[in-house]
């Protein structure tokens, strides 16, 4: 009877270890996704066409943001 208890105890410990390992892997994956979102930075709105653009890819003029150099030029020249 002692050997059966030992085997059951070993299986329970193994299952508990697997659950913890899976939980930690999911947490690491979520943290990696969140850090990727943070690296993108802020999202800004193009003043000309109202498209949302990451700040690193946007073109700025004073306090205005644009999705491209062409939209910046069109906005500043008053073209619609």
C-alpha positions in Angstrom: 0.0 0.0 0.0 2.9 2.3 0.7 4.2 2.1 -2.9 0.8 3.1 -4.3 0.7 6.1 -2.0 4.2 7.1 -3.1 3.2 6.7 -6.8 0.0 8.8 -6.3 2.0 11.5 -4.4 4.6 11.6 -7.2 1.8 12.0 -9.9 0.2 14.8 -7.8 3.6 16.6 -7.4 4.3 16.2 -11.2 0.8 17.6 -12.1 1.3 20.5 -9.8 4.7 21.2 -11.3 3.2 21.2 -14.8 0.5 23.6 -13.8 2.9 26.0 -12.4 5.2 25.7 -15.4 2.3 26.4 -17.8 1.1 29.3 -15.7 4.6 30.9 -15.7 5.0 30.4 -19.5 1.6 32.2 -20.1 2.6 35.0 -17.8 6.0 35.4 -19.7 4.2 35.4 -23.0 1.7 38.1 -21.8 4.6 40.2 -20.5 6.4 39.9 -23.8 3.3 41.1 -25.7 2.8 44.0 -23.3 6.4 45.1 -23.6 6.0 45.0 -27.4 3.1 47.4 -27.2 5.0 49.7 -25.0 7.9 49.8 -27.4 5.6 51.2 -30.1 5.2 54.4 -28.2 2.4 56.9 -28.6 -0.1 57.0 -31.4 -0.8 60.3 -33.0 -3.5 61.6 -35.4 -2.7 63.0 -38.8 -4.0 66.5 -39.1 -4.7 66.1 -42.8 -6.4 62.7 -43.1 -7.1 61.7 -39.5 -5.2 58.5 -39.7 -3.7 57.1 -36.5 0.1 56.7 -36.9 2.8 55.6 -34.4 4.8 58.6 -33.2 8.1 57.2 -34.5 6.7 57.0 -38.1 4.8 60.3 -38.0 6.1 63.6 -39.4 5.8 66.6 -37.0 5.5 70.3 -37.5 5.4 72.4 -34.4 2.7 70.6 -32.4 1.0 69.0 -35.4 1.4 65.4 -36.6 1.1 64.0 -40.1 1.3 60.5 -41.6 3.6 61.6 -44.4 5.6 64.5 -45.7 3.1 65.0 -48.5 0.2 65.4 -46.1 2.2 67.9 -44.1 2.9 70.0 -47.2 -0.7 69.8 -48.3 -2.0 70.8 -44.9 0.4 73.7 -44.6 -0.3 75.0 -48.1 -4.0 74.8 -47.6 -4.7 72.2 -50.2 -7.7 69.9 -49.7 
